[in-house]
Amino acid sequence: MVIIMTVCFYGRIKEHTNGDKSYIPTSKEHSTLRSLLDELIGYYGESFDFFINSSETCLLLVNGRGIKQTGGLDTPVSRDDKIEILPFVEAG
């Protein structure tokens, strides 16, 4: 069974996800953000892993709320949730 989850990539993260993908087919129902990210890391590879796991690089939102407010990587997720991955703004 294939489940479709809404995962939105913005800005520089698209460089690590082969473009702007919003609907991600997953192989299972995910109970936490951590398990979804583990599957995405397996799919997109090392550069995506590095980008996601650098706390100074991106912001993760579940249904519009930062994960620091919802339980971190242990935030519960389901197929009806919207997960957004945004790079922090760079200034130079």
C-alpha contacts under 8 A as a table, 3 or more apart, distances in Angstrom:
res1	aa1	res2	aa2	distance
1	M	27	S	6.86
1	M	28	K	7.47
2	V	25	P	6.11
2	V	26	T	5.94
2	V	27	S	5.45
2	V	28	K	6.94
3	I	25	P	5.54
3	I	26	T	5.34
3	I	27	S	6.50
3	I	28	K	6.46
3	I	29	E	6.78
3	I	79	R	7.25
4	I	23	Y	6.15
4	I	24	I	5.50
4	I	25	P	4.48
4	I	26	T	6.20
4	I	79	R	6.67
5	M	23	Y	5.67
5	M	24	I	5.36
5	M	25	P	6.49
5	M	26	T	7.26
5	M	78	S	7.80
5	M	79	R	5.00
5	M	80	D	7.09
5	M	81	D	7.33
5	M	82	K	7.45
6	T	22	S	5.67
6	T	23	Y	4.68
6	T	24	I	6.28
6	T	79	R	7.41
6	T	80	D	7.72
6	T	81	D	6.85
6	T	82	K	5.13
6	T	83	I	6.23
7	V	21	K	7.48
7	V	22	S	5.08
7	V	23	Y	5.90
7	V	24	I	6.39
7	V	82	K	6.06
7	V	83	I	4.68
7	V	84	E	5.70
7	V	85	I	7.58
8	C	20	D	7.55
8	C	21	K	6.54
8	C	22	S	4.64
8	C	23	Y	7.57
8	C	82	K	7.59
8	C	83	I	6.24
8	C	84	E	4.70
8	C	85	I	6.22
9	F	13	I	6.07
9	F	14	K	5.99
9	F	17	T	7.96
9	F	20	D	6.08
9	F	21	K	6.61
9	F	22	S	6.86
9	F	84	E	6.14
9	F	85	I	5.15
9	F	86	L	6.40
10	Y	13	I	5.94
10	Y	14	K	6.25
10	Y	20	D	7.30
10	Y	84	E	7.79
10	Y	85	I	6.40
10	Y	86	L	5.17
10	Y	87	P	6.96
11	G	14	K	6.11
11	G	86	L	6.70
11	G	87	P	6.31
12	R	15	E	5.59
12	R	16	H	7.66
12	R	87	P	6.41
13	I	16	H	5.42
13	I	17	T	6.68
13	I	48	F	7.70
13	I	51	F	7.49
13	I	85	I	7.51
13	I	86	L	7.04
13	I	87	P	6.48
14	K	17	T	4.97
14	K	18	N	6.20
14	K	19	G	4.73
14	K	20	D	5.55
14	K	21	K	7.93
15	E	18	N	6.06
15	E	19	G	6.28
16	H	19	G	7.66
16	H	44	Y	6.95
16	H	47	S	6.18
16	H	48	F	5.21
17	T	20	D	7.19
17	T	21	K	7.34
17	T	44	Y	6.06
17	T	48	F	7.12
18	N	21	K	7.81
21	K	24	I	7.19
26	T	29	E	7.51
26	T	39	E	7.66
29	E	78	S	6.92
29	E	79	R	7.18
30	H	33	L	7.39
30	H	35	S	6.04
30	H	36	L	5.82
30	H	77	V	6.42
30	H	78	S	6.28
30	H	79	R	7.91
31	S	35	S	6.96
31	S	76	P	5.46
31	S	77	V	5.46
31	S	78	S	6.51
32	T	35	S	5.43
32	T	36	L	6.63
32	T	73	L	6.88
32	T	74	D	5.29
32	T	75	T	5.39
32	T	76	P	4.33
32	T	77	V	5.17
33	L	36	L	5.14
33	L	37	L	6.11
33	L	73	L	5.23
33	L	74	D	5.99
33	L	75	T	5.60
33	L	76	P	6.29
33	L	77	V	5.93
34	R	37	L	5.13
34	R	38	D	6.11
34	R	73	L	4.87
34	R	74	D	6.08
34	R	75	T	7.82
35	S	38	D	5.05
35	S	39	E	6.44
36	L	39	E	5.25
36	L	40	L	6.31
37	L	40	L	4.92
37	L	41	I	5.95
38	D	41	I	5.10
38	D	42	G	6.26
39	E	42	G	5.07
39	E	43	Y	6.29
40	L	43	Y	4.96
40	L	44	Y	5.95
40	L	45	G	7.98
41	I	44	Y	5.26
41	I	45	G	5.30
41	I	46	E	7.13
41	I	48	F	6.14
41	I	49	D	5.30
42	G	45	G	5.54
44	Y	47	S	7.65
44	Y	48	F	5.88
44	Y	49	D	7.82
45	G	48	F	5.66
45	G	49	D	6.27
46	E	49	D	4.94
46	E	50	F	6.19
47	S	50	F	5.16
47	S	51	F	6.18
48	F	51	F	5.08
48	F	52	I	6.05
49	D	52	I	5.28
49	D	53	N	6.00
50	F	53	N	5.34
50	F	54	S	6.19
51	F	54	S	5.62
51	F	57	T	6.36
51	F	58	C	7.28
52	I	55	S	7.45
52	I	57	T	7.26
52	I	58	C	6.55
54	S	57	T	5.36
54	S	58	C	7.19
55	S	58	C	6.41
55	S	59	L	7.89
56	E	88	F	7.53
57	T	87	P	5.74
57	T	88	F	5.80
58	C	85	I	6.71
58	C	86	L	5.38
58	C	87	P	4.09
58	C	88	F	5.24
59	L	66	G	7.20
59	L	85	I	5.89
59	L	86	L	5.15
59	L	87	P	6.11
59	L	88	F	6.60
60	L	66	G	5.98
60	L	67	I	6.11
60	L	83	I	7.28
60	L	84	E	5.85
60	L	85	I	4.88
60	L	86	L	6.54
61	L	64	G	5.37
61	L	65	R	5.05
61	L	66	G	4.53
61	L	67	I	5.76
61	L	83	I	5.69
61	L	84	E	5.04
61	L	85	I	6.56
62	V	65	R	5.38
62	V	66	G	6.60
62	V	67	I	6.64
62	V	77	V	7.79
62	V	81	D	6.73
62	V	82	K	5.78
62	V	83	I	4.69
62	V	84	E	6.50
63	N	81	D	5.95
63	N	82	K	5.04
63	N	83	I	6.37
63	N	84	E	7.95
64	G	82	K	7.66
64	G	83	I	7.92
64	G	84	E	7.67
65	R	69	Q	6.91
65	R	70	T	7.27
66	G	69	Q	5.76
66	G	70	T	6.94
67	I	70	T	4.84
67	I	71	G	5.95
67	I	72	G	4.63
67	I	73	L	6.98
67	I	75	T	6.86
68	K	71	G	6.01
68	K	72	G	5.07
69	Q	72	G	7.25
70	T	75	T	5.66
71	G	74	D	5.43
71	G	75	T	4.63
71	G	76	P	7.99
72	G	75	T	5.57
77	V	81	D	6.20
78	S	81	D	5.58
